[in-house]
Structure formats: structure tokens, C-alpha cells
Amino acid sequence: SLRVLDGAVTVFDSVAGVEPQTETVWRQANKYRVPRMCFINKMDRIGANFYRTVDMVKDRLQAVPAIIQLPIGSGGPESNKPFVGLIDLVKMKALIWRDEELGAKWDEVDIPADQVDEANSYRELLLETIATSDDVFMEKYLGGEDVSEAEIKAAIRKGTLAFDFVPILCGSAFKNKGVQPMLDAVVDFLPSPLDIPPAQGTNLKGDQVVERSADENGPFAALAFKIVADPFGKLTYFRVYSGTINKGDEVYNSTKERKERLGRILLMHANQREDLDVAMAGDIVAGLGFKETTTGDTLCDRDNAVILERMEFPEPVIHVAIEPKTKDDQDKLGKALKSLSDEDPTFRVRTDEETGQTVISGMGELHLEILVDRMQREFNVEATVGKPQVAYRETITKKVESVEYRHIKQSGGSGQFAVVKLTVEPTGPGGGYVFADEITGGRVPREYIQPTNQGIQAALESGVLAGYPTVDVKVSLVDGQYHDVDSSEMAFKIAGQMGFKKAAEMAKPVLLEPIMAVEVVTPDEYMGDVMGDLSSRRGRIEGMEARGNTQVVRAQVPLSEMFGYSTDLRSRTQGRATYTMQFHSYQEVPGAIATEIVKRVRGE
């Protein structure tokens, strides 16, 4: 969702300060260049510490704080006064809320006498901070000239949009204290759709960059960023980047090259919704009626088609078998899995052809655990889930030439006759499957070449070592024989399938495992433990770099060794380290480990 935001408010617990997950989301906001401000919440709690939280924002998030407000009460470590309001350092006034009115009203009064010196000091600090991003403001400030409230707000906005600093506000959302000034600050300091750069994409051919600015009179362009199952149908959230759209309009899904019709436009207020007749550039709305649109799709005007910058979704690397517990759950399971896969592009569902089992795939243990839990809570489906399985692959490492396979059967009537000679060789990592027809002199008729290829491809689906798919091989059909009466397409398909298996067994087959690119962001004091743990998981450390007061460790680690890593990492670092993991490549499994895997699969 950060991809479609113009700005954000980061909410902190004034007791806990910056928490581990905050660091993760903050880094994501940095990646997408989302201007933001901070709201230090729960100032009425025992143990609330505004100043410590500001220091944590500075130290842990490497942000430059621009303190806009100071708390009155419960703001310091030794304060025993209840939180009653705040000091606005722009207006240099105190805002006081009365509890009996539940925060609906507040009084603007003079700053309490015991905090005047503190307010003056922090006001000077604020002006110094914002002067660094506005030369005109700096000249006035350094020249000792008075600066107006409007000039201060304009300078804060400019610095916020330029990522020079982050405004810091405070309050107690539960009691509505400080919420109203915070909402005003959203308007004053965060960008409007007109302040952000144009959205970039390409034309349908992909050979020309196209931009869409926030212009309601421009061609319609929007990005679907979230799908939610709804009692009234599939709810598609989308951000309009340019143009307008009316309910009932037909739009073009340029990603899938399909026409869609928008039945209703909804403005979402948490669990409340408001029907709209039209949505225009800058709006984030939800739509009902789209049938084929999924997360990451571009919706646009057919005559001015554009494909906005795509959202990247990694391939799943772990799968588990799932079965309904009762017959009643059978139908519900299929519908639940369909809804969940529509919502989440990294979640895949397939049926295993050999066992008939339903297999779900995702990005890790936790990912699949959450989805199974949602099935139970949201769709009332009880299911039995198998153990996580790694998606291994097989390949060959040696070239083997002219391996002959003879498929000859005679049992009365027409028989089956097909002889093929195959040469197999590895194509290298990522080389894929290549088939070469090297038949000369009509030794195998043309109509039997493709069935032979089909047989080989069928054999690739189940390798000779442990039944995993075989990848990165070249197979050449170099010779063969046929019979005028007994040869058939089926005979050559069987010969191709069995011939490849025979050749692959002679070509030193090996097992491949998915290797994950892992990045761990950890405080300095835990780096040794983190690196040692990664090494013990057969990880190869690729590099390290300092990022503020944290260390970033990059490594390549086999997926099979990463099960349970989230829990282990939290335990080793007291919850302060975070990690990301995505598929890197397939690499050969070490011999002893491969032998154990093959024995386990074969049941030996």
C-alpha cells in the first residue's frame, strides 16, 4: 500500500518508542520516497516519555526531527502531572483539553509559566532546523527578522517534502487530545497529489515511457493495489493517477488486455463506506464489479492505454499440501483458496496430478500459517495442513551421446514400434529446456518428431533421482527407427519419455535446491551472533555494510535451512533485528545432504 501513498503519519507509542516493526515499515517508506511526519501517541500513559521517543527516532531511524509540539504533562521521565494538552511551537500557544468533553473542544491559552523557557528553547531549535531547507527563510532568521506563522508552515512543508526532516507532534488519540492539530498538520505539511512527481509507465508495446500527471482532465489511469473479499463481491482498491472515472464506466485493464466495467465506486472509512458517483486524479477508492483485475494491474482509457510501473511479486519457494477436514469443508476450501489467491499474488494454488492433493505455495512458513488462519477465521474452513516442503529441482551434469531406447510391443493385431537415439547435455543455470531435431534421411518421419518431444517434456516433470522436475537440459533426437504398420504417435511419445529417463540416469543427475538472498538488519551488538547463525545454516556471507547504528548483513542461504528463522532471529536479538528473504537461484545440493533427501523421498 505504501506504493500508492502521497504521504504518511507514523504513529509511535510514547512508552515503547521505536519498535522493531516500526523500523521495517520506515525503511519501506524510504524505499518508496513517501514524505511523512511522526505522531507520538499515548501521552496519557504511565511511563510516557516524549523526549526519549524523539531520541529513538533520531538514533534508530536516522531521521532529523523537527519538533512542532511539546507535551504539557507526562512528557518527561520525572513528570507526575497528567497529560492535559500541548504547546504549539509555531503559534507559541498552549492547547488545553478538558476530559469531560472527550477531546471535542480545547482552549488556546498562554504557555504555562513553568514551560516558557523550554518552549522558547525548542522554538529556536525548530527554526534552526527548518532554515536548513529554505534559503529565503534562513536569510530572514539569521538576519533577526520576525517570521510569520504562514512562513514557518511553508518552510516546514518544503523541508518535509524534500525529506530534510520529519515534523514531530504528540497527543493521546484515545482521548482525542492532539488529534485535531495532527489532522491540520497533514493538510499543512504533507503533499497533495499535485506535489508528487508524475506516475511513470510504458505504452502497450513497452518501448516508450509514458507519464501520467495528477490532472482530472487527462486520460484515465489507475493502479489496483489491493483486493479484498467482500460479502457483496470482490472489492478492488485502486489509486487514480490521472483523469476521472464514473460509476458504470467501462475501463481497460491494460495489464491483462481485458475490458472491465465498474459497478460501484466506494470511499472507504475503515469499515464504513460511502458511495461515490465519480473518482478523480489523486483519489484512493474501492470498486465493485471488476472480475479479472488483480493486484498490480493498470486500469486506463482504451484510447490512451498505459501500463504503469509494475509491482514486483517474487515466485513462491515453499509449498504444503492442504486437505479439508470434512466433506462440508470441501467446497468452501476451493472458494476460500480462490479468494485468498486473488488478494495475494505471491500465494499460489495447484492440484498435484499424481496424488490429487491441493498444494498451496507461498513465500515462507509464516506467510502460509497466516493464510491458513484466515481461512478458518474468515471463511470458516477447517483444514489439515502438511509439513512445509522445499521446491527442489533436478538437472544433469554430463553430456551423454546416442542413448538408444527401443519401445517394441506385439500382442496380436497392430503392435507398438518406436526406436529413438537421444543425446542429452546440460544447458547451465537458467538455460532452460532445449529440444533439437537432428534427424536426417527420414529415419523418423516428421509426424513423430513432436510426439517424441512431448514424451521428453513429460519425463522432465518427474526426475530420475527423486521425482522432482528436471531443468536446464538440451535433448537432441539424433536417430531412430519406425515401422510402417506398428509405429504411432503414442509409441514415439513413450519412447521419448523412457529414452530420456534412461539417458538422464547416465548423465550424472544432481539435486538442486532454492537459494535465498537474505538481508538481515541488526543492531551492532548482535552482528556476531547473526553471522554465526547464518553460517551454521549453510549460509554464504556476501557482504556487510553499516547503516546508521545498524549493520546490514547479506547472505545466500538454502531455503531448507531457513525454517523457523523468524523465531530464532527474534530470540537472538531481543526482537530488534529484521530480515527480508527472496529467491536468488537454484544451486546443487551437497552430496551427503542430497543422498539423505533422495532416501527420504524414496522411503528408504
Secondary structure, 3 states (H helix, E strand, C coil): CHHHCCCEEEEEECCCECCHHHHHHHHHHHHCCCCEEEEEECCCCCCCCHHHHHHHHHHHCCCCEEECEEEECCCCCCCCCCCCEEEECCCCEEEEECHHHCCCCEEEECCCHHHHHHHHHHHHHHHHHHHCCCHHHHHHHHCCCCCCHHHHHHHHHHHHHCCCCEEEEECEHHHCECHHHHHHHHHHHCCCHHHCCCEEEECCCCCCEEEECCCCCCCCEEEEEEEEEECCEEEEEEEEEECEEECCCEEEECCCCEEEECCEEEEEECCEEEEECEEECCCEEEEECCCCCCCCCEEECHHHCCEECCCCCCCCCEEEEEEECCHHHHHHHHHHHHHHHHHCCCCEEEECCCCCCEEEEECCHHHHHHHHHHHHHHHCCCEEECCCEECCEEEECCCEEEEEEEEEECCCCCCEEEEEEEEEEECCCCCCCEEEECCCCCCCCHHHHHHHHHHHHHHHCCCCCCCCCECCEEEEEEEEECCCCCCCHHHHHHHHHHHHHHHHHHCCEEEEEEEEEEEEEEEHHHHHHHHHHHHHCCCEEEEEEEECCEEEEEEEEEHHHCCCHHHHHHHHHCCCCEEEEEEEEEEECCHHHHHHHHHHHHCC
